[in-house]
Amino acid sequence: MKLAAVSTFVAGVPAVPRIVRRFARGVLLAACSLCAAPAFAWSNHALATAPALEAMPEFAGLAPVKVESLESFLAAQGAGLEKVLDEQERWAREHVIAYPPRPEALRFVAADAADAAELRRRFVAAVRISPEMPLSLFLQRKPGAPVDDGRAPLPAREATTLPRDTAIEAVKFAALREGEQVAPIDVVASASDEPDYGLDLGLWEDNGTSQGRAYGFGKQPFGNPALDFGTQAPFHMGFYHESRIVYAAAGFLKRTYPEYRVHLWKTLALHALRTGHDYWGWRFAGWAMHYLQDLTQPYHARVLPDVSTVRMLWINTLYLAGWPDARNSAVTLVSNRHLAFENFQRTALLAGYRERSRAAALFDALAGAGAASDPQYDDGTARAAVSLRAAGAADALDRTITASLPARYVSDPSFEFGASERGIDLFTSLSRDDPAARDALSRALAPRLADYGAYTRALVRSLLTAR
């Protein structure tokens, strides 16, 4: 999709009175300041990626691939990667709205690298990810899977840069050895969760990091720069389908970059697959699908679900008049509902891994109805299809969450989900106390997981066809 084709997102917006822009911008800034809290769209992508791809026999049945370190891949493909990354940069400048060009000093050049560490440093800088990412060789074990395969456990600290994340720390990782054989589906499923381990942290110039000052992304458009995990939000959210007033009031919403990340990692995946480096081909593919999957989450495709533009203006009018409660409450409630929805999704899938019948409808949704029902994938899919469908579902989903969950979790602005109470397991508690509410939430979640599975397979199928 060329930039001109979507120019109405940036231009073509009718003149909006300054006072209206000011009111709308105030609420949107407040809402986006909390994007840091729910910066993860889905809790543990691997839980959903594996069953989505198990339903794709042409992929699930692929022969094992040889594990390879990033340094080995770069040493073998350095010269070729120079051209690939140059072409990717040209594509991004032409197609990604408000794209911050990669500084010329970061262009990947393999020649004359002193050693493997320097080659890796140059690559990390060229793709503009956190230099602190371990990029270890590992798999994420499925819940309940046997651990007698001879692979040593890998501490979470060797997979993630996050100083604290109880969800990641609860995952069991297995270390891989260079040269061993591993199933592509295990590589992709594990890698699909990896961008949430710190890949996009500290990349903005006001994040207080050396890479933020060097990478050229500018100041963080929304989220709290002081919160480490929140700095990834603009790479994992895509607000492409808001009202014209919202865009006129809040130009910073144009600065979201999941489609840039999808295309970058998909491009590298295809190059690796075409040159016989299948391990990195499928690992990059997992990274690409992570951002695509993020956009199937309605709270990553709409700023304030079920809050109309008129209401947005009214509550900000109250704020400007000295009554901030309405604005603060609206923002907190949306954040709580976002986090509660993710909690239900994660705990439902975990219950299904323990006993499939408990969440059979959700696993069926992820598996889909066969290849004929899956969509096609192209470079415009992330914006024109995936996020559009999620944004369209956001208002109804928000209402279902409000009606189905205990009021203190989703209707009490004094409650902060994830902080006011620990150890919440919404699927288990609703199964015990309110099965009808559990079923209502499951029915709302199933179409979102159906999109998650369908577009995951569409991306993989596009790689299988093109390699």
C-alpha positions in Angstrom: 0.0 0.0 0.0 1.6 3.2 -1.1 1.6 6.3 1.1 -0.5 8.2 -1.4 -3.2 5.6 -1.1 -3.7 6.3 2.5 -3.0 10.1 2.4 -6.5 10.8 3.9 -5.1 9.6 7.2 -2.7 12.5 7.3 -4.2 15.0 5.0 -7.8 15.3 3.7 -9.1 15.9 7.2 -11.6 18.8 7.3 -10.7 21.8 9.4 -11.5 21.3 13.0 -11.9 24.3 15.4 -8.9 24.8 17.6 -10.9 24.5 20.8 -12.3 21.1 19.6 -8.8 19.9 18.8 -7.6 21.0 22.2 -10.4 19.2 24.1 -10.0 16.0 22.1 -6.2 16.1 22.4 -6.4 16.4 26.1 -8.4 13.1 26.6 -6.3 11.3 24.0 -3.0 12.3 25.7 -4.4 11.1 29.0 -5.5 7.8 27.4 -2.2 7.2 25.7 -0.3 8.0 28.8 -1.7 4.7 30.1 -0.7 2.8 27.0 2.4 1.9 29.0 0.5 -0.2 31.5 -1.1 -2.6 29.0 1.7 -2.5 26.5 1.4 -6.2 25.8 -1.6 -7.0 23.5 -1.9 -10.7 24.3 -0.5 -12.5 27.3 2.1 -15.0 25.9 1.7 -15.2 22.2 3.1 -18.7 22.1 0.1 -20.1 23.8 -2.1 -19.1 20.8 0.5 -19.4 18.0 1.1 -23.1 18.5 -2.5 -24.3 18.1 -3.0 -21.8 15.3 -0.2 -23.4 13.3 -0.9 -27.0 14.3 -3.9 -26.7 12.1 -1.7 -26.0 9.1 -0.3 -29.4 8.1 1.9 -28.1 5.3 3.8 -26.2 8.0 3.4 -28.3 11.1 4.9 -31.3 9.2 8.0 -29.5 8.0 11.3 -31.3 8.6 13.4 -30.1 11.6 15.9 -27.2 11.0 19.4 -26.7 12.3 19.8 -24.3 15.1 22.2 -21.4 14.3 23.4 -18.5 16.3 22.7 -15.0 15.0 26.5 -14.4 14.7 26.8 -17.5 12.4 23.9 -16.3 10.3 25.4 -12.8 9.9 28.8 -14.1 9.1 27.3 -16.2 6.3 24.9 -13.6 4.9 26.5 -10.2 5.7 26.9 -9.0 2.2 23.5 -10.1 1.1 21.9 -8.5 4.1 23.3 -5.1 3.1 21.1 -5.2 0.0 18.1 -6.6 1.8 18.1 -4.0 4.5 18.6 -1.2 2.0 15.6 -2.4 0.1 13.6 -2.7 3.3 14.5 0.9 4.2 13.3 2.1 0.8 10.0 0.3 1.3 9.4 1.8 4.8 10.1 5.3 3.6 7.6 4.9 0.8 4.8 3.0 2.6 4.9 3.7 6.3 3.1 6.9 7.4 5.2 9.2 9.6 8.1 6.8 9.2 11.3 8.1 10.9 14.1 7.2 8.4 17.0 5.1 9.6 20.0 7.4 10.0 22.6 6.7 7.3 25.2 6.1 10.0 23.2 3.0 11.0 23.2 1.4 7.5 24.3 -2.2 7.8 27.8 -2.8 6.4 29.3 -6.2 6.9 32.8 -5.5 5.5 35.6 -4.9 7.8 33.8 -5.9 11.0 36.5 -6.7 13.5 34.7 -9.8 14.9 31.4 -11.5 15.3 30.4 -9.2 18.2 30.9 -6.1 16.0 28.9 -7.7 13.2 26.1 -8.3 15.6 26.3 -4.8 16.9 26.0 -3.4 13.4 23.0 -5.5 12.6 21.2 -4.7 15.9 21.7 -1.0 15.2 20.6 -1.3 11.5 17.3 -2.9 12.5 17.0 -0.5 15.5 16.3 -2.9 18.3 17.5 -2.9 21.9 21.2 -3.9 22.1 20.4 -5.4 25.5 18.3 -8.2 24.0 20.0 -11.6 24.8 18.8 -13.2 21.5 19.7 -16.5 23.1 19.0 -19.9 21.5 15.9 -21.2 23.2 12.4 -22.7 23.0 9.4 -21.9 25.2 8.0 -25.1 26.5 4.2 -25.7 26.2 2.4 -25.8 29.5 2.4 -29.4 30.7 4.9 -30.6 28.1 7.4 -33.2 29.2 10.9 -31.9 30.0 12.8 -35.1 29.4 14.2 -34.2 26.0 17.7 -33.6 27.3 17.6 -29.8 26.9 18.7 -27.7 29.9 16.3 -25.2 31.4 17.1 -21.6 30.5 16.4 -18.9 33.1 14.0 -16.2 32.0 16.7 -13.6 32.6 18.6 -15.1 29.6 15.6 -14.5 27.3 14.3 -11.1 28.4 15.6 -7.7 29.4 12.6 -6.8 31.5 13.6 -6.3 35.1 10.2 -7.7 36.3 7.5 -9.6 34.5 5.8 -12.4 36.5 4.1 -13.8 33.3 7.4 -14.3 31.5 9.1 -15.6 34.7 6.4 -18.2 35.0 7.2 -19.6 31.5 9.5 -22.6 31.2 12.3 -22.0 28.7 14.7 -24.7 27.3 18.2 -23.8 26.0 19.1 -24.9 22.4 22.5 -25.8 21.2 23.9 -24.6 17.9 23.7 -27.4 15.4 20.9 -29.3 17.0 17.7 -30.0 15.1 14.4 -28.4 16.1 10.9 -28.3 14.6 10.0 -25.1 12.7 6.6 -24.8 14.5 8.4 -24.8 17.9 10.8 -22.1 16.6 8.0 -19.9 15.3 5.7 -20.3 18.3 8.5 -19.4 20.7 9.7 -16.5 18.7 6.2 -15.1 18.4 6.3 -14.1 22.0 9.9 -12.7 21.9 9.3 -9.1 20.9 7.6 -8.7 24.3 10.9 -9.6 26.0 12.5 -6.2 25.4 13.1 -6.0 21.7 11.6 -2.5 21.4 12.5 -1.0 24.7 14.3 2.3 25.1 14.4 3.2 21.5 13.1 6.8 21.7 15.4 9.8 22.1 13.8 10.8 25.5 14.2 7.3 27.0 17.6 8.0 28.5 19.4 5.4 26.4 22.3 5.5 24.0 20.3 3.7 21.3 17.4 6.1 21.8 19.7 9.0 21.0 21.2 7.2 18.0 18.2 5.5 16.3 16.4 8.5 15.0 12.8 7.6 16.1 12.4 11.0 17.8 10.6 11.5 21.1 8.2 8.8 22.4 4.8 9.8 20.9 2.7 8.3 23.8 3.1 6.1 26.9 5.3 7.0 29.8 9.0 7.3 28.8 10.0 6.7 32.5 8.5 3.2 32.4 10.7 0.6 30.8 8.1 -1.8 29.5 5.9 1.1 28.3 8.4 2.4 25.8 7.5 -0.4 23.4 3.9 0.6 23.0 4.1 2.7 19.8 5.6 -0.3 18.0 2.9 -2.7 19.1 -0.3 -0.6 18.7 -1.8 0.7 15.5 -4.5 3.4 15.8 -5.4 3.5 12.1 -9.2 3.7 12.3 -10.2 6.6 14.6 -12.5 9.5 13.7 -11.2 12.5 11.7 -11.5 14.7 14.7 -9.3 12.4 16.7 -6.6 12.5 14.0 -6.9 16.3 13.6 -6.5 16.7 17.4 -3.8 14.1 18.0 -1.2 13.9 15.3 0.9 11.7 17.5 -1.4 8.8 16.8 0.2 8.6 13.3 3.4 7.6 14.9 2.7 3.9 15.4 4.9 1.3 13.7 3.7 -2.3 13.9 3.4 -2.5 10.1 7.1 -1.4 9.8 8.1 -4.2 12.2 6.0 -6.8 10.4 7.5 -6.0 7.1 11.1 -5.7 8.4 11.0 -9.2 10.0 9.1 -10.8 7.2 11.6 -9.5 4.7 14.5 -10.9 6.8 12.6 -14.2 7.2 12.2 -14.6 3.5 15.8 -13.9 2.8 16.9 -16.4 5.4 14.6 -19.1 4.1 15.8 -18.5 0.5 19.4 -18.8 1.5 19.2 -22.0 3.5 19.1 -20.5 7.0 15.8 -21.9 8.0 16.2 -21.5 11.8 16.5 -17.7 11.4 13.9 -17.7 8.7 11.3 -19.1 11.1 12.6 -17.1 14.1 12.2 -13.8 12.1 8.8 -15.0 11.0 7.8 -15.4 14.6 8.9 -11.9 15.3 6.9 -10.6 12.3 3.7 -12.3 13.3 3.9 -11.0 16.8 3.1 -7.5 15.7 0.4 -8.7 13.3 -1.1 -10.7 16.2 -1.0 -7.5 18.4 -3.2 -5.8 15.9 -6.0 -8.4 16.3 -6.4 -7.1 19.9 -9.1 -4.4 19.9 -7.4 -2.5 22.7 -4.4 -2.1 20.4 -6.4 -0.8 17.5 -8.6 1.8 19.3 -7.5 4.4 21.8 -10.7 4.6 23.9 -13.2 1.8 23.0 -16.8 2.7 23.5 -16.0 6.3 24.3 -17.6 8.5 21.6 -15.9 11.6 20.3 -18.7 13.7 21.8 -18.2 12.1 25.2 -14.5 12.6 24.9 -15.0 16.3 24.3 -17.4 16.6 27.2 -15.2 14.9 29.8 -12.2 17.0 28.7 -14.4 20.1 29.0 -15.0 19.1 32.7 -11.3 18.5 33.1 -10.4 22.0 31.8 -13.0 23.5 34.1 -11.3 22.0 37.1 -13.1 18.6 37.4 -10.6 15.9 36.4 -12.5 12.9 37.7 -14.4 12.1 34.6 -11.4 12.0 32.4 -9.2 10.1 34.8 -12.0 7.6 35.4 -12.5 7.0 31.7 -8.9 6.3 31.0 -8.4 4.1 34.1 -11.5 2.0 33.2 -10.3 1.4 29.6 -6.9 0.3 30.9 -8.5 -2.0 33.5 -10.8 -3.6 30.9 -7.8 -4.1 28.5 -5.8 -5.9 31.2 -8.8 -7.9 32.4 -9.4 -9.1 28.8 -5.8 -10.3 28.5 -6.1 -12.0 31.9 -9.1 -13.9 30.7 -7.5 -14.9 27.5 -4.3 -16.2 29.1 -6.0 -18.1 31.9 -8.5 -19.6 29.5 -5.8 -20.9 27.2 -3.8 -22.2 30.2 -6.9 -24.1 31.4 -7.3 -25.5 27.9 -3.7 -26.7 27.8 -4.4 -28.6 31.1 -7.8 -29.9 29.9 -8.7 -29.1 26.3 -12.5 -29.5 26.9 -12.5 -26.5 29.2 -11.6 -24.1 26.4 -12.4 -26.2 23.3 -14.2 -23.3 21.5 -11.2 -21.0 21.8 -8.8 -23.6 20.5 -11.2 -24.4 17.7 -11.3 -20.7 16.9 -7.5 -20.5 16.7 -7.4 -23.6 14.4 -10.0 -22.2 12.0 -12.0 -24.1 9.4 -9.3 -25.0 6.9 -7.0 -23.2 4.4 -9.9 -22.2 2.2 -11.4 -20.0 4.9 -8.1 -18.3 5.7 -7.4 -14.8 4.2 -4.6 -13.9 1.8 -1.7 -11.9 3.1 0.0 -8.9 1.5 1.9 -5.8 2.8 -1.3 -3.9 3.4 -3.0 -6.5 5.5 -1.9 -5.2 8.9 -3.5 -1.9 8.4 -6.3 -2.5 5.9 -7.6 -5.8 7.3 -6.3 -6.9 10.7 -6.5 -3.6 12.6 -9.7 -2.6 10.9 -11.5 -5.8 12.1 -10.1 -5.3 15.6 -11.1 -1.7 15.7 -14.6 -2.5 14.5 -15.0 -5.0 17.3 -13.7 -2.8 20.1 -16.9 -1.1 21.3 -19.0 -4.2 21.6 -16.1 -6.1 23.3 -15.7 -3.3 25.8 -19.4 -3.5 26.6 -19.3 -7.3 27.0 -16.3 -7.0 29.4 -18.2 -4.4 31.4 -21.3 -6.6 31.7 -19.5 -9.9 32.4 -16.8 -9.2 34.9 -17.1 -8.1 38.6 -17.7 -4.4 38.8 -14.6 -3.7 40.9 -12.4 -5.0 38.1 -13.9 -3.0 35.2 -16.2 -0.3 36.6 -14.4 1.0 39.6 -11.8 3.7 38.7 -10.2 3.4 42.2 -9.1 -0.2 41.4 -6.0 -0.7 39.3 -6.0 -4.1 37.6 -2.8 -6.0 38.1 -1.7 -3.8 41.0 -4.6 -3.6 43.5 -4.9 -7.3 43.6 -2.4 -10.1 42.7 -3.0 -13.6 41.4 -6.3 -12.9 39.5 -7.4 -15.8 37.4 -10.6 -14.7 35.7 -11.3 -17.8 33.8 -11.2 -20.0 36.9 -13.1 -17.6 39.1 -15.9 -17.1 36.5 -16.1 -20.9 35.8 -16.7 -21.3 39.5 -18.9 -18.3 40.2 -20.6 -17.2 37.0 -20.4 -19.7 34.1 -22.8 -17.6 32.0 -20.4 -14.6 32.2 -17.5 -16.9 31.4 -19.3 -18.1 28.3 -20.2 -14.6 27.2 -16.6 -13.6 27.4 -15.5 -16.7 25.6 -18.0 -15.9 22.8 -16.5 -12.4 22.6 -12.9 -13.7 22.6 -13.4 -16.5 20.0 -13.7 -14.2 16.9 -10.6 -12.3 18.0 -8.7 -15.6 18.3 -10.1 -16.7 15.0 -8.5 -13.6 13.4 -5.3 -14.3 15.4 -5.1 -17.8 14.0 -6.2 -17.0 10.4 -3.7 -14.1 9.9 -0.9 -16.0 11.6 -1.4 -18.8 9.0 -1.8 -16.3 6.2 1.6 -14.8 7.0 3.3 -18.2 7.2 1.6 -19.4 4.0 2.9 -16.3 2.2 6.5 -17.2 3.3 6.1 -20.9 2.2 4.8 -19.7 -1.2 7.6 -17.1 -1.8 10.6 -18.8 -0.4 
